[in-house]
Amino acid sequence: MSASTVVRIDPEDRKVFVGRTKEQIKDAPEFHRDQHLGNAGYREELGTYYGTGAPFGGRPA
């Protein structure tokens, strides 16, 4: 999930709140560490899915 979707963190309850529905999270591209860690194509797919236009909520290059 893109860090730009985080809206609030509750450290006491150890919860992270995001600005997405459960359906949007469920339908997001699945992460498999062995396949996707360091994979630029996967990062671009996430950026496109979350509507940021760039990987992980960054600025488009």
C-alpha positions in Angstrom: 0.0 0.0 0.0 1.2 3.5 -0.8 2.4 5.5 2.2 0.4 8.4 0.8 -2.8 6.6 1.8 -2.0 6.8 5.5 -4.3 9.3 7.2 -3.6 8.6 10.9 -1.5 6.4 13.1 -2.6 5.4 16.6 0.6 4.1 18.3 -1.2 3.3 21.6 -3.6 0.9 19.8 -0.9 -0.1 17.2 -3.2 0.8 14.3 -2.7 2.6 11.0 -5.7 4.2 9.4 -5.8 4.7 5.6 -7.9 6.7 3.2 -9.1 3.6 1.2 -12.0 1.2 1.5 -11.6 -2.4 2.4 -12.6 -3.3 -1.2 -9.9 -1.0 -2.6 -7.3 -2.6 -0.4 -8.5 -6.1 -1.2 -8.4 -5.4 -4.9 -4.8 -3.9 -4.8 -2.0 -5.7 -6.6 -0.8 -8.6 -4.4 2.7 -8.4 -2.9 5.0 -11.4 -3.0 8.3 -10.5 -1.4 10.4 -12.9 -3.6 8.9 -11.6 -6.8 8.2 -7.9 -6.1 10.9 -6.6 -3.7 13.0 -4.3 -5.8 10.8 -4.8 -8.9 10.3 -1.4 -10.6 7.4 -2.7 -12.7 5.5 -3.7 -9.5 6.2 -0.2 -8.0 4.8 1.4 -11.1 1.7 -0.8 -10.9 1.1 0.2 -7.3 1.5 3.9 -8.2 -1.0 3.5 -11.0 -3.5 1.6 -8.8 -3.4 4.1 -6.0 -3.7 7.0 -8.4 -0.5 8.7 -7.5 1.0 8.7 -11.0 4.3 7.5 -9.5 5.6 4.6 -7.4 4.6 4.7 -3.7 3.0 8.1 -3.9 6.1 9.9 -5.1 6.2 12.5 -7.8 6.2 11.4 -11.4 9.6 11.5 -13.0 
